[in-house]
Amino acid sequence: MRTIVQGGTIVNEGRTFDGTIVIEDGKITQIIQGNKDPEASSDEVIDASGCFVLPGIIDDHVHFREPGLKEKADIDTESRAAAAGGVTTYFDMPNTVPQTTTLEALEGKFALAAEKSHVNYSFFFGATNDNISLFEQLDPHRIPGIKLFMGSSTGNMLVDHRESLEQLFSSAKLPIMAHCEDTAIINRNMAMAKEKYGDDPKVIHHPEIRSEEACYESTHLAVELATKHHARLHIAHLTTAKELDLLPTNHSSHLSNITAEATVSHLYFCDRDYVSLGTRIKCNPAIKTERDREALQQALCDGRITVIGTDHAPHLLSQKEGGCAKAVSGMPMIQFSLVTMLELVDNGILSLERLVELMCHNPARLFEVRHRGFIREGYQADLVLVRPNTAWVCTKSMILSKCGWSPMEGHMFLWRVERTLCNGHTVYADGVVDSDYIGQPVVFR
């Protein structure tokens, strides 16, 4: 099968240029700059006129809920949403039922994805206080890393023993992706809030409970441990300006051993949005102040933030009822992550080239993804075509996530995902996902 993507503007590795991409058997075989036509004929010609052609988005942080929580989401529905959003690869988190803290549970997830995932996939292995001995049995070519909850109430996945943390950071050969919040501080803040506001404080108090202090103290400890043991630390969903002070600026493509992710939600929303969106934007760590959001946006361009992910975490709307104590935390974002970040491009917060660096190249570099994340000859043909200056409003009927809602409902976007190619196959176009297509397991290192 030979496919040609022509007429578009390619954005890749800091360059933007008109060109043609030739795909054979799922891989990019030729990149032709300018308006030259390929010499050989093709089976399929995709007209990308008026579109920007980007590498497929790699989302390093999703919760697709399967197995065990299928009333909220499953691999089939959420990978459809990913395809519609231009996301061709995702890494799923371990806090499912059962938790991905055993080798058997990890294999079970791979088996499910091989049957149901419409884009490429892999899975983090979850750390506990007592499963560190399993790390040496993990295949480094199959998974991106270890997920560490340094602040969590998710079963036994809170690793809070100093001895266990020291052992984890000293023994892990894979990247450690850490959720950093100090549970003792959060519990103290919740007790104070309940005393002041009642048993279920309004959601506007969520960033006071999951506070800057709770985030900073935990992130500081993670950085200290990673530095001490020369571990590779990737800080998930960083939320505060103060935490950014713990990170070096980096203007090169070479990544340090300590990196950080910002999520679309924390880059787009701030605490003022609780008034209109309520618990729909309740997540952990909490969305914080406008100043914090501006600091995160600035850090996209000075290298302190390495990756943009989503922390896509669907819940039923009925589970989002209540306030800080009763409403669950998390929101679905993967279908609208790229177009939301393209709005930041339009607003001058970052360039299109830098967006591609943060959402495609850097996830591939950080986790050493083999032959994905770039538009290069010999690489898998994971591509997304996006069209600018195309106004549309997000409606409930468009939402592909199983939970059936989005905090972006009613929002007008000015960019549209026209087509998503996964391994050279059109998995999404004209509003339709190819439900017969199954993506590939990601290979690392």
C-alpha angles and dihedrals in degrees: 000000000000119000130182123202106197142167096035135115110249119215113195139140095353096312132105118196143146111258153132128253121208117204127192125178092347097310134099107250101171140017112197117194118214128007099314116133121231114258098229127061123253141218093222134022118199113199107217095174111152092012135107113230113216133174111265112274117258110209108199095189126049138138108210089172098221127158109041105002100063095140086074101038144325138204093262097053098039095047087053088054089048092053091049089052096051094256110140099171133035137179112213125214126239103235095101129116107294095027116237093246098113131061090240093055090048092052089048091058093049090052092052093049092049087062102035115021115105093193134037118293151186137166137229118231113232123233123221133177090264111031101071090109088069094063094085090058094057117107106236090202093061107044134046098223151290121310113217123192105203088171116028144121092204104127112279094336094103106104101200105145110106090215091054092048092051091049093046096051092044096048106035112105092180126070114280113223107198133199100209119202126125108238096199091055092047092050091049092049092048092052090051092047093050091050090051103036106020135260095311110033116205115267092251085077094056094097089050091056097040087041139181089256092053091052097042097048092051095043090048090054092048092051090047092052094044091050092047095050099032090239126160106249125188112185111215124223099349109200114177139070089225093059090053088066087069092061130077122235112246125189096171130083090241109100124217124227090259116059137159139216126214119197128225090243095055091044094050108033132051135187092277088068092067087079094063103024101033116180092354086087096038106125140147119280090034125245103254140192131330087247090056091049092051091049091052091049091051090049090059089073103038095055100250089112110056104177139027113214134163110227081216102200116167123200131170112262088239087063090054093062118115132028139281096322103036108031115082120236125243141064139211112253111145098097093055102030098102097044090047092053090046086061087061087053090054089049091056095246093124138355125254089245091055091048089056089049092053100041102034118012101039097048087052092048095043096051094031094239110191117238098341137096097052138069097240135140109263093025126115111272098245104154140157126202114208126186121209128211093033110129119207136152123232109240131183092249091062095057113108099181110107093237089067101221141083135191085231094065110131093018119130115227125196097200127062132198102232101178140357122203119196115190088344093306121116101239094168132026137141092011094304130112118210098237092190095061120095121196128223133258110255119247118215135199 
